[in-house]
Amino acid sequence: MGITERKQRQREEMRTGILDAAWKLVHEEGWQALSIRKIAEAIEYSVPVVYDHFENKDAIVAEFNKKGFELLGNELSAVRAGYREPEEQLEAIGAAYWDFAFQHKQYYQLMFSLGVPSCESARKIPEVSACMDVIQCTIRQIIEKYRNSQADPFLKFHAFLSMIHGLVSINIIGPANNEDLNRLVLKDLVTGFIKGCTA
């Protein structure tokens, strides 16, 4: 291995170490406590070393945002592929979205800014669009299947996202509710939404 390759590998290892330390801090103290100084202390390097790899804290947050949407997009795509009919796909997507939110709370809180300062640059990454396209495409297929010319796919997508995100948010930031009841509410919301797309 040449000097250039070795330096590149060391740089990538340091970058990974910074992200690992940042993620550990998030798990232990929450997003609000994340700072460049704390990351530097955790990796036992000076603050300028962190700045040499990331422009600022927002750049680190953007990396996690990208990863979160990539994970969610992959999960939604996987469950969608398991069903033939778009209605079944959307029901599976709703359940997978819910599961992701509670299995990956730190990611979800960042991705949808629940108690976390928003990062404008994070909203412009391709992983966000790819993730949302899974939902939009499924809704569009339901509307096309039933030839519902009155339904606006873009409007329906926003309604779906608002509905499911609202239910998740109530349960993430509020007191824990009955899981079985929440599943029934989720199913009722998605079933009613699908009927609205087909009418």
Disulfide bonds with the S-S distance in Angstrom:
none
